[in-house]
Amino acid sequence: MDVILRFDVPKLGRAGQAVKVSDGYARNYLFPQSLAEAATKDNMAKIEAELRKRSVAEEKEKEACETLAAKLAEVSVTIPRKAGEDDKLFGSVTNIDIAKALEKEGVSIDRKKILVDPPIKDLGVVSVDIALHHDVTATVRVWVVRE
């Protein structure tokens, strides 16, 4: 059966692409999940219009993320923590701690977008990446100081 994908499907194809799949896969998985539609002229036109709208919305979102990334480049946060004599922390600084510190600076970021791997376990300055968009990544300087 020929279908047109509405969204990217791993190991099958990208959105807007016409692919040939088995009837059962289309009826039992792709159609109920709204991942694809039957390959007809009307559906092709409908999906192309939907993809154009989606790309315009994604461009606006990307521009907003780029402005936020520029703002975040100027921000640095200070997180006080208890530490031992060799500057090792009693615990660690995680993405949740960084998100709370950014809130105090007036920037609201979802903690899941803050990429801290492995968690910070030493005093000092660390550059932390924030994935705002799949094409836009911001960097924030985090100062971990003794409490």
Secondary structure, 3 states (H helix, E strand, C coil): CEEEECCCECCCECCCCEEECCHHHHHHHHCCCCCEEECCHHHHHHHHHHHHHHHHHHHHHHHHHHHHHHHHHCCEEEEEECECCCCEEEEEECHHHHHHHHHHCCCCCCHHHEECCCCEEECEEEEEEEECCCCCEEEEEEEEEEC
